[in-house]
Protein backbone atom coordinates (compact mmCIF):
# COMPACT_ATOMS: atom_id res chain seq x y z
CA UNK A 1 0.00 0.00 0.00
CA UNK A 2 1.45 3.35 -1.04
CA UNK A 3 0.52 6.96 -0.23
CA UNK A 4 1.81 10.19 -1.73
CA UNK A 5 1.84 13.28 0.48
CA UNK A 6 3.47 16.67 0.91
CA UNK A 7 5.12 17.76 4.15
CA UNK A 8 5.26 21.44 5.21
CA UNK A 9 8.66 23.05 4.67
CA UNK A 10 8.92 24.16 8.30
CA UNK A 11 8.78 20.57 9.62
CA UNK A 12 11.61 19.87 12.08
CA UNK A 13 10.38 16.58 13.51
CA UNK A 14 8.36 13.68 12.06
CA UNK A 15 7.14 10.51 13.75
CA UNK A 16 4.84 7.65 12.80
CA UNK A 17 2.13 6.45 15.15
CA UNK A 18 0.80 3.12 13.86
CA UNK A 19 -2.09 0.86 14.84
CA UNK A 20 -2.53 -2.72 13.61
CA UNK A 21 -4.48 -5.88 14.24
CA UNK A 22 -4.67 -9.22 12.48
CA UNK A 23 -7.97 -10.49 11.10
CA UNK A 24 -9.60 -13.68 9.85
CA UNK A 25 -6.91 -16.42 9.83
CA UNK A 26 -4.35 -13.92 11.13
CA UNK A 27 -6.41 -12.96 14.18
CA UNK A 28 -4.00 -15.25 16.07
CA UNK A 29 -1.12 -14.88 13.63
CA UNK A 30 1.51 -16.14 16.11
CA UNK A 31 -0.07 -19.63 15.98
CA UNK A 32 0.20 -19.81 12.17
CA UNK A 33 2.98 -20.90 9.85
CA UNK A 34 4.73 -18.57 9.18
CA UNK A 35 4.32 -17.23 12.73
CA UNK A 36 6.14 -13.92 12.41
CA UNK A 37 4.74 -10.59 11.22
CA UNK A 38 6.48 -7.24 10.89
CA UNK A 39 5.01 -4.08 9.46
CA UNK A 40 7.62 -2.42 7.21
CA UNK A 41 7.26 1.25 6.32
CA UNK A 42 9.26 2.94 3.58
CA UNK A 43 9.78 6.69 3.15
CA UNK A 44 10.92 7.63 -0.36
CA UNK A 45 12.04 4.00 -0.83
CA UNK A 46 14.15 3.97 2.36
CA UNK A 47 13.14 1.43 5.02
CA UNK A 48 12.05 3.98 7.63
CA UNK A 49 10.58 1.81 10.40
CA UNK A 50 9.84 -1.75 11.46
CA UNK A 51 6.88 -2.38 13.77
CA UNK A 52 6.47 -5.63 15.72
CA UNK A 53 2.85 -6.39 16.66
CA UNK A 54 2.04 -7.60 20.16
CA UNK A 55 0.55 -11.08 20.49
CA UNK A 56 -2.96 -9.95 21.40
CA UNK A 57 -5.28 -12.72 22.62
CA UNK A 58 -8.89 -11.70 22.12
CA UNK A 59 -11.62 -12.83 24.49
CA UNK A 60 -12.71 -15.58 22.09
CA UNK A 61 -9.18 -16.81 21.50
CA UNK A 62 -7.57 -20.19 22.27
CA UNK A 63 -10.05 -20.91 25.08
CA UNK A 64 -12.77 -18.28 25.72
CA UNK A 65 -13.14 -19.43 29.33
CA UNK A 66 -9.53 -18.47 30.06
CA UNK A 67 -10.63 -14.84 29.76
CA UNK A 68 -13.71 -14.98 32.02
CA UNK A 69 -13.66 -12.79 33.98
CA UNK A 70 -10.09 -11.50 33.31
CA UNK A 71 -8.84 -10.80 29.75
CA UNK A 72 -5.28 -11.27 28.53
CA UNK A 73 -2.58 -8.58 28.44
CA UNK A 74 -3.69 -5.47 26.48
CA UNK A 75 -6.76 -7.25 25.07
CA UNK A 76 -9.02 -4.31 25.86
CA UNK A 77 -6.43 -1.75 24.72
CA UNK A 78 -4.96 -3.49 21.68
CA UNK A 79 -5.14 -0.22 19.76
CA UNK A 80 -2.19 1.10 21.77
CA UNK A 81 0.01 2.70 19.09
CA UNK A 82 3.52 1.83 17.98
CA UNK A 83 5.83 4.82 17.44
CA UNK A 84 8.88 5.49 15.27
CA UNK A 85 10.86 8.69 14.67
CA UNK A 86 11.60 9.22 10.97
CA UNK A 87 12.96 12.80 11.13
CA UNK A 88 16.32 12.02 9.43
CA UNK A 89 14.53 10.96 6.25
CA UNK A 90 13.12 14.45 5.76
CA UNK A 91 16.49 15.07 4.08
CA UNK A 92 15.38 12.81 1.19
CA UNK A 93 12.57 15.20 0.30
CA UNK A 94 9.31 16.62 1.60
CA UNK A 95 7.40 17.11 -1.66
CA UNK A 96 5.49 14.21 -3.23
CA UNK A 97 6.73 11.92 -0.48
CA UNK A 98 6.20 8.22 -1.17
CA UNK A 99 5.15 6.27 1.95
CA UNK A 100 4.73 2.52 1.44
CA UNK A 101 3.46 -0.06 3.95
CA UNK A 102 3.86 -3.83 3.73
CA UNK A 103 3.16 -6.67 6.21
CA UNK A 104 5.63 -9.53 6.03
CA UNK A 105 4.73 -13.20 5.51
CA UNK A 106 1.17 -12.75 4.26
CA UNK A 107 2.01 -14.07 0.81
CA UNK A 108 4.04 -16.90 2.33
CA UNK A 109 1.02 -17.88 4.46
CA UNK A 110 -1.12 -17.90 1.32
CA UNK A 111 1.41 -20.09 -0.52
CA UNK A 112 1.49 -22.63 2.32
CA UNK A 113 -2.28 -22.85 2.82
CA UNK A 114 -3.75 -21.66 -0.52
CA UNK A 115 -6.12 -19.59 1.61
CA UNK A 116 -6.62 -15.85 1.02
CA UNK A 117 -7.98 -15.19 4.53
CA UNK A 118 -4.80 -13.73 6.09
CA UNK A 119 -5.66 -10.07 6.58
CA UNK A 120 -4.57 -7.07 8.67
CA UNK A 121 -6.16 -3.78 9.54
CA UNK A 122 -3.52 -1.05 9.65
CA UNK A 123 -4.03 2.62 10.44
CA UNK A 124 -1.75 5.41 11.54
CA UNK A 125 -0.84 9.03 11.89
CA UNK A 126 2.15 10.91 10.50
CA UNK A 127 2.83 13.43 13.27
CA UNK A 128 4.66 16.61 12.27
CA UNK A 129 6.25 19.35 14.37
CA UNK A 130 6.16 22.49 12.20
CA UNK A 131 7.54 26.02 12.55
CA UNK A 132 6.11 27.86 9.56
CA UNK A 133 8.37 30.86 10.18
CA UNK A 134 11.52 28.74 9.78
CA UNK A 135 11.33 26.78 6.51
CA UNK A 136 13.80 24.09 5.51
CA UNK A 137 16.15 25.22 2.76
CA UNK A 138 18.26 22.09 2.36
CA UNK A 139 19.14 18.69 3.75
CA UNK A 140 21.79 15.99 3.57
CA UNK A 141 21.50 12.34 4.51
CA UNK A 142 24.83 11.62 6.20
CA UNK A 143 24.23 7.99 7.21
CA UNK A 144 21.72 5.66 5.58
CA UNK A 145 21.85 1.98 6.51
CA UNK A 146 19.04 -0.56 6.65
CA UNK A 147 18.96 -4.33 6.67
CA UNK A 148 15.99 -6.66 7.21
CA UNK A 149 16.40 -10.43 7.21
CA UNK A 150 13.77 -13.14 7.57
CA UNK A 151 14.83 -16.78 7.22
CA UNK A 152 11.39 -17.75 5.97
CA UNK A 153 9.61 -20.85 7.26
CA UNK A 154 11.83 -23.90 7.81
CA UNK A 155 10.07 -27.27 8.17
CA UNK A 156 11.29 -30.70 9.19
CA UNK A 157 9.85 -33.94 10.56
CA UNK A 158 10.82 -35.42 13.92
CA UNK A 159 11.50 -39.18 14.40
CA UNK A 160 8.07 -39.43 16.07
CA UNK A 161 6.30 -37.98 13.03
CA UNK A 162 5.64 -34.46 14.35
CA UNK A 163 6.10 -31.47 12.06
CA UNK A 164 8.73 -29.02 13.29
CA UNK A 165 8.68 -25.39 12.16
CA UNK A 166 11.14 -22.62 12.89
CA UNK A 167 11.77 -19.11 11.62
CA UNK A 168 14.10 -16.34 12.70
CA UNK A 169 15.16 -12.89 11.63
CA UNK A 170 16.68 -9.57 12.55
CA UNK A 171 16.91 -6.01 11.36
CA UNK A 172 18.99 -2.85 11.81
CA UNK A 173 18.19 0.69 10.72
CA UNK A 174 20.54 3.65 11.19
CA UNK A 175 19.94 7.12 9.77
CA UNK A 176 21.66 10.45 10.42
CA UNK A 177 20.89 13.65 8.55
CA UNK A 178 21.67 17.35 8.55
CA UNK A 179 18.62 19.55 8.01
CA UNK A 180 19.31 23.18 7.12
CA UNK A 181 16.64 25.74 7.98
CA UNK A 182 16.46 29.45 7.26
CA UNK A 183 17.32 30.10 10.92
CA UNK A 184 19.57 27.27 12.07
CA UNK A 185 20.72 23.70 11.57
CA UNK A 186 19.33 20.45 12.92
CA UNK A 187 21.13 17.11 13.20
CA UNK A 188 18.66 14.25 13.42
CA UNK A 189 19.45 10.60 14.09
CA UNK A 190 17.44 7.42 14.54
CA UNK A 191 18.31 3.77 15.12
CA UNK A 192 16.19 0.63 15.25
CA UNK A 193 17.21 -2.96 15.81
CA UNK A 194 15.36 -6.15 16.57
CA UNK A 195 15.36 -9.94 16.53
CA UNK A 196 12.47 -12.40 16.27
CA UNK A 197 12.35 -16.17 16.67
CA UNK A 198 9.46 -18.60 16.19
CA UNK A 199 9.30 -22.34 16.87
CA UNK A 200 6.43 -24.83 16.61
CA UNK A 201 5.92 -28.56 16.98
CA UNK A 202 2.58 -29.93 15.80
CA UNK A 203 0.42 -32.61 14.23
CA UNK A 204 -3.27 -32.86 13.38
CA UNK A 205 -4.46 -32.54 17.00
CA UNK A 206 -1.76 -30.65 18.94
CA UNK A 207 0.43 -27.58 18.59
CA UNK A 208 3.24 -26.33 20.80
CA UNK A 209 4.67 -22.95 19.91
CA UNK A 210 6.93 -20.13 21.04
CA UNK A 211 7.54 -16.65 19.65
CA UNK A 212 9.90 -13.98 20.94
CA UNK A 213 10.17 -10.41 19.66
CA UNK A 214 12.94 -8.21 21.12
CA UNK A 215 13.54 -4.76 19.69
CA UNK A 216 14.88 -1.29 20.49
CA UNK A 217 14.67 2.21 19.06
CA UNK A 218 16.43 5.49 19.83
CA UNK A 219 16.33 8.94 18.25
CA UNK A 220 17.63 12.46 18.79
CA UNK A 221 16.90 15.85 17.26
CA UNK A 222 19.67 18.35 17.97
CA UNK A 223 18.78 21.91 16.94
CA UNK A 224 21.51 24.54 16.90
CA UNK A 225 23.72 22.42 19.17
CA UNK A 226 21.04 21.55 21.77
CA UNK A 227 19.23 18.22 22.09
CA UNK A 228 15.56 19.18 21.78
CA UNK A 229 13.99 15.74 21.48
CA UNK A 230 15.29 12.32 22.51
CA UNK A 231 13.48 9.00 22.61
CA UNK A 232 14.61 5.56 23.77
CA UNK A 233 12.39 2.47 23.56
CA UNK A 234 12.99 -1.21 24.32
CA UNK A 235 10.44 -4.03 24.25
CA UNK A 236 10.24 -7.80 24.66
CA UNK A 237 7.14 -9.80 23.67
CA UNK A 238 7.46 -13.53 24.55
CA UNK A 239 4.67 -16.10 24.22
CA UNK A 240 4.55 -19.87 24.78
CA UNK A 241 1.41 -21.89 24.07
CA UNK A 242 0.40 -25.54 23.97
CA UNK A 243 -2.97 -26.61 22.54
CA UNK A 244 -4.44 -30.06 22.01
CA UNK A 245 -7.84 -30.17 20.28
CA UNK A 246 -10.19 -32.76 18.85
CA UNK A 247 -13.01 -31.80 16.45
CA UNK A 248 -15.61 -34.23 15.13
CA UNK A 249 -18.11 -33.13 12.47
CA UNK A 250 -21.66 -34.12 13.38
CA UNK A 251 -22.86 -33.62 9.80
CA UNK A 252 -21.14 -33.67 6.40
CA UNK A 253 -18.64 -30.75 6.36
CA UNK A 254 -19.31 -30.04 2.70
CA UNK A 255 -21.41 -26.92 3.23
CA UNK A 256 -21.71 -24.21 5.87
CA UNK A 257 -22.90 -24.09 8.54
CA UNK A 258 -22.52 -27.60 10.00
CA UNK A 259 -22.43 -28.89 13.62
CA UNK A 260 -19.34 -30.35 15.30
CA UNK A 261 -18.14 -31.64 18.68
CA UNK A 262 -15.01 -29.99 20.06
CA UNK A 263 -12.68 -30.84 22.97
CA UNK A 264 -9.58 -28.80 23.86
CA UNK A 265 -6.80 -28.56 26.44
CA UNK A 266 -4.56 -25.45 26.40
CA UNK A 267 -1.86 -23.55 28.29
CA UNK A 268 -0.62 -20.03 27.53
CA UNK A 269 2.27 -17.99 28.97
CA UNK A 270 2.52 -14.42 27.69
CA UNK A 271 4.73 -11.49 28.68
CA UNK A 272 5.40 -7.85 27.92
CA UNK A 273 8.56 -6.04 29.03
CA UNK A 274 8.57 -2.36 28.05
CA UNK A 275 10.98 0.53 28.64
CA UNK A 276 10.20 4.04 27.36
CA UNK A 277 12.15 7.26 27.89
CA UNK A 278 11.14 10.58 26.32
CA UNK A 279 12.84 13.94 26.68
CA UNK A 280 11.56 17.17 25.15
CA UNK A 281 11.71 20.85 26.09
CA UNK A 282 10.37 21.15 29.61
CA UNK A 283 9.82 17.44 30.31
CA UNK A 284 11.76 14.20 30.85
CA UNK A 285 9.63 11.09 31.40
CA UNK A 286 10.55 7.42 31.87
CA UNK A 287 8.50 4.27 32.41
CA UNK A 288 9.35 0.60 32.92
CA UNK A 289 6.65 -2.04 32.86
CA UNK A 290 6.84 -5.80 33.26
CA UNK A 291 3.64 -7.82 32.82
CA UNK A 292 3.10 -11.58 32.71
CA UNK A 293 0.14 -13.91 32.22
CA UNK A 294 -0.18 -17.64 32.86
CA UNK A 295 -3.30 -19.57 31.92
CA UNK A 296 -4.54 -23.09 31.40
CA UNK A 297 -7.94 -24.51 30.58
CA UNK A 298 -10.14 -27.33 29.32
CA UNK A 299 -13.43 -27.16 27.41
CA UNK A 300 -15.88 -29.57 25.82
CA UNK A 301 -18.28 -27.89 23.34
CA UNK A 302 -20.68 -28.36 20.50
CA UNK A 303 -20.17 -25.87 17.67
CA UNK A 304 -21.75 -24.57 14.52
CA UNK A 305 -18.93 -24.11 11.97
CA UNK A 306 -19.90 -21.08 9.90
CA UNK A 307 -17.09 -20.38 7.40
CA UNK A 308 -14.05 -21.96 5.69
CA UNK A 309 -11.43 -20.29 7.90
CA UNK A 310 -12.66 -21.78 11.16
CA UNK A 311 -15.29 -19.31 12.37
CA UNK A 312 -17.71 -21.00 14.74
CA UNK A 313 -20.60 -20.35 17.10
CA UNK A 314 -20.83 -22.22 20.41
CA UNK A 315 -24.18 -24.03 20.62
CA UNK A 316 -23.55 -26.10 23.76
CA UNK A 317 -21.14 -26.51 26.68
CA UNK A 318 -20.79 -29.81 28.51
CA UNK A 319 -17.63 -29.05 30.48
CA UNK A 320 -14.97 -26.44 31.12
CA UNK A 321 -12.38 -25.26 33.61
CA UNK A 322 -9.86 -22.40 33.30
CA UNK A 323 -7.39 -20.66 35.61
CA UNK A 324 -5.65 -17.39 34.64
CA UNK A 325 -3.19 -15.30 36.63
CA UNK A 326 -1.80 -11.90 35.72
CA UNK A 327 0.98 -9.83 37.33
CA UNK A 328 2.17 -6.29 36.56
CA UNK A 329 4.93 -4.10 37.97
CA UNK A 330 5.39 -0.61 36.50
CA UNK A 331 7.49 2.40 37.54
CA UNK A 332 6.85 5.89 36.12
CA UNK A 333 9.20 8.78 36.89
CA UNK A 334 9.82 12.40 35.83
CA UNK A 335 13.31 13.91 35.88
CA UNK A 336 11.84 17.31 35.12
CA UNK A 337 9.98 19.46 35.56
CA UNK A 338 10.89 19.10 39.20
CA UNK A 339 8.12 18.67 41.69
CA UNK A 340 6.16 16.08 39.70
CA UNK A 341 6.05 12.79 41.62
CA UNK A 342 6.45 9.44 39.99
CA UNK A 343 4.64 6.30 41.06
CA UNK A 344 5.01 2.55 41.42
CA UNK A 345 2.12 0.39 40.24
CA UNK A 346 1.73 -3.27 41.21
CA UNK A 347 -1.16 -5.50 40.15
CA UNK A 348 -1.79 -9.19 40.70
CA UNK A 349 -4.94 -11.26 40.14
CA UNK A 350 -6.15 -14.83 39.79
CA UNK A 351 -9.36 -15.58 37.86
CA UNK A 352 -11.23 -18.88 37.77
CA UNK A 353 -13.83 -20.22 35.32
CA UNK A 354 -14.96 -23.23 37.37
CA UNK A 355 -17.47 -25.27 35.34
CA UNK A 356 -20.02 -25.44 32.54
CA UNK A 357 -22.78 -23.86 34.62
CA UNK A 358 -20.77 -20.79 35.66
CA UNK A 359 -20.12 -18.84 32.45
CA UNK A 360 -18.98 -15.68 34.23
CA UNK A 361 -16.30 -17.00 36.59
CA UNK A 362 -14.85 -15.20 39.57
CA UNK A 363 -11.68 -13.60 40.93
CA UNK A 364 -9.98 -15.65 43.62
CA UNK A 365 -7.96 -12.56 44.52
CA UNK A 366 -7.13 -9.10 43.16
CA UNK A 367 -4.31 -6.92 44.46
CA UNK A 368 -3.64 -3.36 43.25
CA UNK A 369 -1.06 -1.06 44.83
CA UNK A 370 -0.09 2.48 43.82
CA UNK A 371 2.88 4.08 45.60
CA UNK A 372 3.96 7.66 45.14
CA UNK A 373 7.65 8.18 44.37
CA UNK A 374 9.79 11.28 44.68
CA UNK A 375 8.53 14.80 45.35
CA UNK A 376 6.36 15.81 48.29
C-alpha positions as CSV (number, residue, x, y, z in Angstrom):
1,X,0.0,0.0,0.0
2,X,1.5,3.4,-1.0
3,X,0.5,7.0,-0.2
4,X,1.8,10.2,-1.7
5,X,1.8,13.3,0.5
6,X,3.5,16.7,0.9
7,X,5.1,17.8,4.2
8,X,5.3,21.4,5.2
9,X,8.7,23.1,4.7
10,X,8.9,24.2,8.3
11,X,8.8,20.6,9.6
12,X,11.6,19.9,12.1
13,X,10.4,16.6,13.5
14,X,8.4,13.7,12.1
15,X,7.1,10.5,13.7
16,X,4.8,7.6,12.8
17,X,2.1,6.4,15.2
18,X,0.8,3.1,13.9
19,X,-2.1,0.9,14.8
20,X,-2.5,-2.7,13.6
21,X,-4.5,-5.9,14.2
22,X,-4.7,-9.2,12.5
23,X,-8.0,-10.5,11.1
24,X,-9.6,-13.7,9.9
25,X,-6.9,-16.4,9.8
26,X,-4.4,-13.9,11.1
27,X,-6.4,-13.0,14.2
28,X,-4.0,-15.2,16.1
29,X,-1.1,-14.9,13.6
30,X,1.5,-16.1,16.1
31,X,-0.1,-19.6,16.0
32,X,0.2,-19.8,12.2
33,X,3.0,-20.9,9.9
34,X,4.7,-18.6,9.2
35,X,4.3,-17.2,12.7
36,X,6.1,-13.9,12.4
37,X,4.7,-10.6,11.2
38,X,6.5,-7.2,10.9
39,X,5.0,-4.1,9.5
40,X,7.6,-2.4,7.2
41,X,7.3,1.3,6.3
42,X,9.3,2.9,3.6
43,X,9.8,6.7,3.2
44,X,10.9,7.6,-0.4
45,X,12.0,4.0,-0.8
46,X,14.1,4.0,2.4
47,X,13.1,1.4,5.0
48,X,12.1,4.0,7.6
49,X,10.6,1.8,10.4
50,X,9.8,-1.8,11.5
51,X,6.9,-2.4,13.8
52,X,6.5,-5.6,15.7
53,X,2.8,-6.4,16.7
54,X,2.0,-7.6,20.2
55,X,0.5,-11.1,20.5
56,X,-3.0,-9.9,21.4
57,X,-5.3,-12.7,22.6
58,X,-8.9,-11.7,22.1
59,X,-11.6,-12.8,24.5
60,X,-12.7,-15.6,22.1
61,X,-9.2,-16.8,21.5
62,X,-7.6,-20.2,22.3
63,X,-10.1,-20.9,25.1
64,X,-12.8,-18.3,25.7
65,X,-13.1,-19.4,29.3
66,X,-9.5,-18.5,30.1
67,X,-10.6,-14.8,29.8
68,X,-13.7,-15.0,32.0
69,X,-13.7,-12.8,34.0
70,X,-10.1,-11.5,33.3
71,X,-8.8,-10.8,29.8
72,X,-5.3,-11.3,28.5
73,X,-2.6,-8.6,28.4
74,X,-3.7,-5.5,26.5
75,X,-6.8,-7.2,25.1
76,X,-9.0,-4.3,25.9
77,X,-6.4,-1.8,24.7
78,X,-5.0,-3.5,21.7
79,X,-5.1,-0.2,19.8
80,X,-2.2,1.1,21.8
81,X,0.0,2.7,19.1
82,X,3.5,1.8,18.0
83,X,5.8,4.8,17.4
84,X,8.9,5.5,15.3
85,X,10.9,8.7,14.7
86,X,11.6,9.2,11.0
87,X,13.0,12.8,11.1
88,X,16.3,12.0,9.4
89,X,14.5,11.0,6.3
90,X,13.1,14.5,5.8
91,X,16.5,15.1,4.1
92,X,15.4,12.8,1.2
93,X,12.6,15.2,0.3
94,X,9.3,16.6,1.6
95,X,7.4,17.1,-1.7
96,X,5.5,14.2,-3.2
97,X,6.7,11.9,-0.5
98,X,6.2,8.2,-1.2
99,X,5.1,6.3,2.0
100,X,4.7,2.5,1.4
101,X,3.5,-0.1,3.9
102,X,3.9,-3.8,3.7
103,X,3.2,-6.7,6.2
104,X,5.6,-9.5,6.0
105,X,4.7,-13.2,5.5
106,X,1.2,-12.7,4.3
107,X,2.0,-14.1,0.8
108,X,4.0,-16.9,2.3
109,X,1.0,-17.9,4.5
110,X,-1.1,-17.9,1.3
111,X,1.4,-20.1,-0.5
112,X,1.5,-22.6,2.3
113,X,-2.3,-22.8,2.8
114,X,-3.7,-21.7,-0.5
115,X,-6.1,-19.6,1.6
116,X,-6.6,-15.8,1.0
117,X,-8.0,-15.2,4.5
118,X,-4.8,-13.7,6.1
119,X,-5.7,-10.1,6.6
120,X,-4.6,-7.1,8.7
121,X,-6.2,-3.8,9.5
122,X,-3.5,-1.0,9.7
123,X,-4.0,2.6,10.4
124,X,-1.7,5.4,11.5
125,X,-0.8,9.0,11.9
126,X,2.1,10.9,10.5
127,X,2.8,13.4,13.3
128,X,4.7,16.6,12.3
129,X,6.3,19.4,14.4
130,X,6.2,22.5,12.2
131,X,7.5,26.0,12.5
132,X,6.1,27.9,9.6
133,X,8.4,30.9,10.2
134,X,11.5,28.7,9.8
135,X,11.3,26.8,6.5
136,X,13.8,24.1,5.5
137,X,16.1,25.2,2.8
138,X,18.3,22.1,2.4
139,X,19.1,18.7,3.7
140,X,21.8,16.0,3.6
141,X,21.5,12.3,4.5
142,X,24.8,11.6,6.2
143,X,24.2,8.0,7.2
144,X,21.7,5.7,5.6
145,X,21.9,2.0,6.5
146,X,19.0,-0.6,6.6
147,X,19.0,-4.3,6.7
148,X,16.0,-6.7,7.2
149,X,16.4,-10.4,7.2
150,X,13.8,-13.1,7.6
151,X,14.8,-16.8,7.2
152,X,11.4,-17.7,6.0
153,X,9.6,-20.8,7.3
154,X,11.8,-23.9,7.8
155,X,10.1,-27.3,8.2
156,X,11.3,-30.7,9.2
157,X,9.8,-33.9,10.6
158,X,10.8,-35.4,13.9
159,X,11.5,-39.2,14.4
160,X,8.1,-39.4,16.1
161,X,6.3,-38.0,13.0
162,X,5.6,-34.5,14.4
163,X,6.1,-31.5,12.1
164,X,8.7,-29.0,13.3
165,X,8.7,-25.4,12.2
166,X,11.1,-22.6,12.9
167,X,11.8,-19.1,11.6
168,X,14.1,-16.3,12.7
169,X,15.2,-12.9,11.6
170,X,16.7,-9.6,12.6
171,X,16.9,-6.0,11.4
172,X,19.0,-2.9,11.8
173,X,18.2,0.7,10.7
174,X,20.5,3.7,11.2
175,X,19.9,7.1,9.8
176,X,21.7,10.5,10.4
177,X,20.9,13.6,8.5
178,X,21.7,17.4,8.5
179,X,18.6,19.5,8.0
180,X,19.3,23.2,7.1
181,X,16.6,25.7,8.0
182,X,16.5,29.4,7.3
183,X,17.3,30.1,10.9
184,X,19.6,27.3,12.1
185,X,20.7,23.7,11.6
186,X,19.3,20.5,12.9
187,X,21.1,17.1,13.2
188,X,18.7,14.2,13.4
189,X,19.5,10.6,14.1
190,X,17.4,7.4,14.5
191,X,18.3,3.8,15.1
192,X,16.2,0.6,15.2
193,X,17.2,-3.0,15.8
194,X,15.4,-6.1,16.6
195,X,15.4,-9.9,16.5
196,X,12.5,-12.4,16.3
197,X,12.4,-16.2,16.7
198,X,9.5,-18.6,16.2
199,X,9.3,-22.3,16.9
200,X,6.4,-24.8,16.6
201,X,5.9,-28.6,17.0
202,X,2.6,-29.9,15.8
203,X,0.4,-32.6,14.2
204,X,-3.3,-32.9,13.4
205,X,-4.5,-32.5,17.0
206,X,-1.8,-30.6,18.9
207,X,0.4,-27.6,18.6
208,X,3.2,-26.3,20.8
209,X,4.7,-22.9,19.9
210,X,6.9,-20.1,21.0
211,X,7.5,-16.7,19.6
212,X,9.9,-14.0,20.9
213,X,10.2,-10.4,19.7
214,X,12.9,-8.2,21.1
215,X,13.5,-4.8,19.7
216,X,14.9,-1.3,20.5
217,X,14.7,2.2,19.1
218,X,16.4,5.5,19.8
219,X,16.3,8.9,18.2
220,X,17.6,12.5,18.8
221,X,16.9,15.8,17.3
222,X,19.7,18.4,18.0
223,X,18.8,21.9,16.9
224,X,21.5,24.5,16.9
225,X,23.7,22.4,19.2
226,X,21.0,21.6,21.8
227,X,19.2,18.2,22.1
228,X,15.6,19.2,21.8
229,X,14.0,15.7,21.5
230,X,15.3,12.3,22.5
231,X,13.5,9.0,22.6
232,X,14.6,5.6,23.8
233,X,12.4,2.5,23.6
234,X,13.0,-1.2,24.3
235,X,10.4,-4.0,24.2
236,X,10.2,-7.8,24.7
237,X,7.1,-9.8,23.7
238,X,7.5,-13.5,24.6
239,X,4.7,-16.1,24.2
240,X,4.6,-19.9,24.8
241,X,1.4,-21.9,24.1
242,X,0.4,-25.5,24.0
243,X,-3.0,-26.6,22.5
244,X,-4.4,-30.1,22.0
245,X,-7.8,-30.2,20.3
246,X,-10.2,-32.8,18.8
247,X,-13.0,-31.8,16.5
248,X,-15.6,-34.2,15.1
249,X,-18.1,-33.1,12.5
250,X,-21.7,-34.1,13.4
251,X,-22.9,-33.6,9.8
252,X,-21.1,-33.7,6.4
253,X,-18.6,-30.7,6.4
254,X,-19.3,-30.0,2.7
255,X,-21.4,-26.9,3.2
256,X,-21.7,-24.2,5.9
257,X,-22.9,-24.1,8.5
258,X,-22.5,-27.6,10.0
259,X,-22.4,-28.9,13.6
260,X,-19.3,-30.4,15.3
261,X,-18.1,-31.6,18.7
262,X,-15.0,-30.0,20.1
263,X,-12.7,-30.8,23.0
264,X,-9.6,-28.8,23.9
265,X,-6.8,-28.6,26.4
266,X,-4.6,-25.5,26.4
267,X,-1.9,-23.5,28.3
268,X,-0.6,-20.0,27.5
269,X,2.3,-18.0,29.0
270,X,2.5,-14.4,27.7
271,X,4.7,-11.5,28.7
272,X,5.4,-7.8,27.9
273,X,8.6,-6.0,29.0
274,X,8.6,-2.4,28.0
275,X,11.0,0.5,28.6
276,X,10.2,4.0,27.4
277,X,12.2,7.3,27.9
278,X,11.1,10.6,26.3
279,X,12.8,13.9,26.7
280,X,11.6,17.2,25.2
281,X,11.7,20.9,26.1
282,X,10.4,21.1,29.6
283,X,9.8,17.4,30.3
284,X,11.8,14.2,30.9
285,X,9.6,11.1,31.4
286,X,10.5,7.4,31.9
287,X,8.5,4.3,32.4
288,X,9.4,0.6,32.9
289,X,6.6,-2.0,32.9
290,X,6.8,-5.8,33.3
291,X,3.6,-7.8,32.8
292,X,3.1,-11.6,32.7
293,X,0.1,-13.9,32.2
294,X,-0.2,-17.6,32.9
295,X,-3.3,-19.6,31.9
296,X,-4.5,-23.1,31.4
297,X,-7.9,-24.5,30.6
298,X,-10.1,-27.3,29.3
299,X,-13.4,-27.2,27.4
300,X,-15.9,-29.6,25.8
301,X,-18.3,-27.9,23.3
302,X,-20.7,-28.4,20.5
303,X,-20.2,-25.9,17.7
304,X,-21.8,-24.6,14.5
305,X,-18.9,-24.1,12.0
306,X,-19.9,-21.1,9.9
307,X,-17.1,-20.4,7.4
308,X,-14.0,-22.0,5.7
309,X,-11.4,-20.3,7.9
310,X,-12.7,-21.8,11.2
311,X,-15.3,-19.3,12.4
312,X,-17.7,-21.0,14.7
313,X,-20.6,-20.4,17.1
314,X,-20.8,-22.2,20.4
315,X,-24.2,-24.0,20.6
316,X,-23.6,-26.1,23.8
317,X,-21.1,-26.5,26.7
318,X,-20.8,-29.8,28.5
319,X,-17.6,-29.0,30.5
320,X,-15.0,-26.4,31.1
321,X,-12.4,-25.3,33.6
322,X,-9.9,-22.4,33.3
323,X,-7.4,-20.7,35.6
324,X,-5.7,-17.4,34.6
325,X,-3.2,-15.3,36.6
326,X,-1.8,-11.9,35.7
327,X,1.0,-9.8,37.3
328,X,2.2,-6.3,36.6
329,X,4.9,-4.1,38.0
330,X,5.4,-0.6,36.5
331,X,7.5,2.4,37.5
332,X,6.8,5.9,36.1
333,X,9.2,8.8,36.9
334,X,9.8,12.4,35.8
335,X,13.3,13.9,35.9
336,X,11.8,17.3,35.1
337,X,10.0,19.5,35.6
338,X,10.9,19.1,39.2
339,X,8.1,18.7,41.7
340,X,6.2,16.1,39.7
341,X,6.0,12.8,41.6
342,X,6.4,9.4,40.0
343,X,4.6,6.3,41.1
344,X,5.0,2.6,41.4
345,X,2.1,0.4,40.2
346,X,1.7,-3.3,41.2
347,X,-1.2,-5.5,40.2
348,X,-1.8,-9.2,40.7
349,X,-4.9,-11.3,40.1
350,X,-6.1,-14.8,39.8
351,X,-9.4,-15.6,37.9
352,X,-11.2,-18.9,37.8
353,X,-13.8,-20.2,35.3
354,X,-15.0,-23.2,37.4
355,X,-17.5,-25.3,35.3
356,X,-20.0,-25.4,32.5
357,X,-22.8,-23.9,34.6
358,X,-20.8,-20.8,35.7
359,X,-20.1,-18.8,32.5
360,X,-19.0,-15.7,34.2
361,X,-16.3,-17.0,36.6
362,X,-14.9,-15.2,39.6
363,X,-11.7,-13.6,40.9
364,X,-10.0,-15.7,43.6
365,X,-8.0,-12.6,44.5
366,X,-7.1,-9.1,43.2
367,X,-4.3,-6.9,44.5
368,X,-3.6,-3.4,43.3
369,X,-1.1,-1.1,44.8
370,X,-0.1,2.5,43.8
371,X,2.9,4.1,45.6
372,X,4.0,7.7,45.1
373,X,7.7,8.2,44.4
374,X,9.8,11.3,44.7
375,X,8.5,14.8,45.4
376,X,6.4,15.8,48.3
